[in-house]
Amino acid sequence: MNLSSGVDQATLNEIVGHFGQYGGRFVPEALIGALDQLEAAHQAAKNDPLFQAELAELHRTYTGRPSILTEAKRFAEHAGGARIFLKREDLNHTGSHKINNVLGQALLTKRMGKKRIIAETGAGQHGVASATAAALMGLECVIYMGEEDTKRQALNVARMKLLGAEVVPVTQGSKTLKDAINEAMRDWVTNVESTHYLLGTVAGPHPFPEMVRDFHRVIGVEARAQILEETGRLPDAILACVGGGSNAIGIFHPFIDDSSVRLIGLEAGGSGIDSGKHAATISGGTPGVLHGTRTYVLQDENGQTVESHSISAGLDYPGVGPEHAYLHDIGRAEYRAINDDQAMEAFALLSRTEGIIPAIETAHALAGALIVGRELGPDALLLINLSGRGDKDVQTAAQYFGIPL
Amino acid sequence: MSYSTPLSELFLRTKSENRAALIGYLPAGFPTIAGSEKVIAAMVEGGVDAVEIGFPYSDPVMDGPVIQDAAEQSLKNGTGAKDVFNLLASTTALGVPGVVMTYWNPIERYGVDAFAQSLKNAGGSGVITPDLTIEESQKWASAAMANEINRIYVVAPSTSDKRMPLVTQQCSGFIYAASLMGVTGTRNSVSGDARELVTRIRETSSLPVAVGLGVSNATQAHEVAAYADGVIVGSAFIRLVQENSDIDAACAAVKTLASSLSEGVRRD
């Protein structure tokens, strides 16, 4: 495997669970057994044609895969005339890429003989997807959600409850996603025998970053074949928003060998990196340890996690997946910050030029495409992961644009 | 490694006195930076044999609500590494062994070697690292050995027989046995898993074993002291401080609990 920097896959995986100096396991000893069990189950499933067939069938008949590729011609006029294709993960069941990972982990949960799943959620997308998979497979489901987020995303709380999940508001710390993860980990430490922690992104202790990536690779595998079929060539750049980074790694990973393809992650710049109010972990953070993994972290001089800020609840996280930290350091992927206003401008533009209302998370990738398209000019071919739809964001967007509700 | 620390000497002494060591926990900077020094002095007056000082951290996944609240309050007070080491220095100056309990990121941020050195300079005996797995501990092991301080890892009931010796062989000073699957906090009874866990640990190591998680009163301490070399009490002390807004009243209550627990850890 040839990475542009000359680092090969063997080096990348030299120490299992590490991506260069990133990744690993920084967790209470009580969880090691469960992580080992999960790693073994994942490796077995990866090499088991029956498991892969079961998951593929679920994706075909339940998720709605393969997701289509849409060319955004009118939007592209604002991006220097580059050709732009959208990978439509927004059309998946439950409205985002999250379902790819959730169905995979729910199947693993059953394989491990566990009957209860717990999950964290910020905006509620991963919580809804988890509750959906739990309903489908008859698993007990508890979702931890910061109290602040339960208020901001009341509709998603109701959705999860309708799906039969219990939603536990987390009142500790900053009462947001980071604290929901802490509380889910405490539950897991206590109930690890019966419970699987269905982590929603490519962060956390090994094997989560690798496993969640593997479940999302389907995005990039499909997109690679689709863009070759549509255009006869590989894209010049692939763009995806990065919070924890699951949709980005899903579309990036199958292109890592293709050194001509630029991989660009768009982080949440909030009010701007200089303002200190952002969630751009790679652009504005430093290496450290958070939630069981070494990666870039927003932290102060004492190693305390600093609160992140973004108009997009789904990107509002002070850490990032360790593989992104690694791809950044070796120069294989680049990461840029898009602030709230730039994202909302792209949100409005896609809605009006293509009739597609994106998630505000996804709007960060769209804003990145407007910039990169102009940089590369009219011959460029861009592929954007349209990771989620904006139904959940209508209230936030209406408020932002002054539309009375 | 063959160096001794005040902590390892303590366990030799308590063994000869046919009792377990009583270890009290408090986050630095709780209830205030000055107040934490007073509370620890009260613990020691009451008969605590060693003190475990918590480095307050924003994301304490091993801790229940009592310690979480205390850590949050401490962080609001602006507690940082300097305050932790100052408190450690004033604690060890009282003549009791002192250790720091910290999640890994504050150590990494401070600098791994620098942390071990500052700990040693403050008279500290060692560090309890609840989220540092042995797989990630290489740098820390070198730094701790270079500074002759103890590395104390937490072992859980779920630790497999195969893994147990790998973890306990990395420990020095004592081995921290988490009495149950769960987070810190007071409980009505100490889990029956604790005794079994201690037995399993002893099959792999001759180091002293201290039991933590859920011990809050003299009866429980007595029960645990029958099979363990040390009893760790944290949340019960913190609760007393939370219940008494007056620091002197809090200290009086802490001293009373410490002396009662100190009776408890003496074997029949």
HADDOCK unambig.tbl for C-alpha pairs under 7 A between the chains (distance, minus, plus):
assign (segid A and resid 25 and name CA) (segid B and resid 133 and name CA) 6.70 0.50 0.50
assign (segid A and resid 26 and name CA) (segid B and resid 131 and name CA) 5.10 0.50 0.50
assign (segid A and resid 26 and name CA) (segid B and resid 132 and name CA) 5.27 0.50 0.50
assign (segid A and resid 26 and name CA) (segid B and resid 133 and name CA) 5.91 0.50 0.50
assign (segid A and resid 27 and name CA) (segid B and resid 131 and name CA) 4.30 0.50 0.50
assign (segid A and resid 27 and name CA) (segid B and resid 132 and name CA) 6.44 0.50 0.50
assign (segid A and resid 27 and name CA) (segid B and resid 133 and name CA) 6.62 0.50 0.50
assign (segid A and resid 28 and name CA) (segid B and resid 62 and name CA) 6.80 0.50 0.50
assign (segid A and resid 28 and name CA) (segid B and resid 130 and name CA) 5.59 0.50 0.50
assign (segid A and resid 28 and name CA) (segid B and resid 131 and name CA) 4.54 0.50 0.50
assign (segid A and resid 29 and name CA) (segid B and resid 133 and name CA) 6.64 0.50 0.50
assign (segid A and resid 29 and name CA) (segid B and resid 154 and name CA) 6.52 0.50 0.50
assign (segid A and resid 29 and name CA) (segid B and resid 155 and name CA) 6.03 0.50 0.50
assign (segid A and resid 29 and name CA) (segid B and resid 156 and name CA) 6.07 0.50 0.50
assign (segid A and resid 29 and name CA) (segid B and resid 159 and name CA) 6.92 0.50 0.50
assign (segid A and resid 30 and name CA) (segid B and resid 156 and name CA) 4.99 0.50 0.50
assign (segid A and resid 30 and name CA) (segid B and resid 158 and name CA) 5.62 0.50 0.50
assign (segid A and resid 30 and name CA) (segid B and resid 159 and name CA) 6.47 0.50 0.50
assign (segid A and resid 30 and name CA) (segid B and resid 181 and name CA) 6.81 0.50 0.50
assign (segid A and resid 33 and name CA) (segid B and resid 158 and name CA) 6.55 0.50 0.50
assign (segid A and resid 33 and name CA) (segid B and resid 159 and name CA) 6.61 0.50 0.50
assign (segid A and resid 182 and name CA) (segid B and resid 59 and name CA) 6.49 0.50 0.50
assign (segid A and resid 182 and name CA) (segid B and resid 61 and name CA) 5.31 0.50 0.50
assign (segid A and resid 185 and name CA) (segid B and resid 61 and name CA) 6.33 0.50 0.50
assign (segid A and resid 186 and name CA) (segid B and resid 61 and name CA) 5.77 0.50 0.50
assign (segid A and resid 186 and name CA) (segid B and resid 62 and name CA) 6.54 0.50 0.50
assign (segid A and resid 186 and name CA) (segid B and resid 182 and name CA) 6.99 0.50 0.50
assign (segid A and resid 186 and name CA) (segid B and resid 183 and name CA) 6.49 0.50 0.50
assign (segid A and resid 189 and name CA) (segid B and resid 181 and name CA) 6.14 0.50 0.50
assign (segid A and resid 189 and name CA) (segid B and resid 182 and name CA) 5.32 0.50 0.50
assign (segid A and resid 190 and name CA) (segid B and resid 181 and name CA) 4.92 0.50 0.50
assign (segid A and resid 190 and name CA) (segid B and resid 182 and name CA) 3.99 0.50 0.50
assign (segid A and resid 288 and name CA) (segid B and resid 105 and name CA) 6.16 0.50 0.50
assign (segid A and resid 288 and name CA) (segid B and resid 109 and name CA) 6.99 0.50 0.50
assign (segid A and resid 289 and name CA) (segid B and resid 105 and name CA) 5.27 0.50 0.50
assign (segid A and resid 301 and name CA) (segid B and resid 109 and name CA) 6.98 0.50 0.50
assign (segid A and resid 302 and name CA) (segid B and resid 80 and name CA) 5.98 0.50 0.50
assign (segid A and resid 302 and name CA) (segid B and resid 81 and name CA) 6.48 0.50 0.50
assign (segid A and resid 302 and name CA) (segid B and resid 106 and name CA) 5.73 0.50 0.50
assign (segid A and resid 302 and name CA) (segid B and resid 109 and name CA) 6.40 0.50 0.50
assign (segid A and resid 302 and name CA) (segid B and resid 110 and name CA) 6.77 0.50 0.50
assign (segid A and resid 303 and name CA) (segid B and resid 105 and name CA) 5.64 0.50 0.50
assign (segid A and resid 303 and name CA) (segid B and resid 106 and name CA) 4.50 0.50 0.50
assign (segid A and resid 303 and name CA) (segid B and resid 109 and name CA) 5.26 0.50 0.50
assign (segid A and resid 304 and name CA) (segid B and resid 57 and name CA) 6.04 0.50 0.50
assign (segid A and resid 304 and name CA) (segid B and resid 58 and name CA) 5.43 0.50 0.50
assign (segid A and resid 305 and name CA) (segid B and resid 58 and name CA) 5.96 0.50 0.50
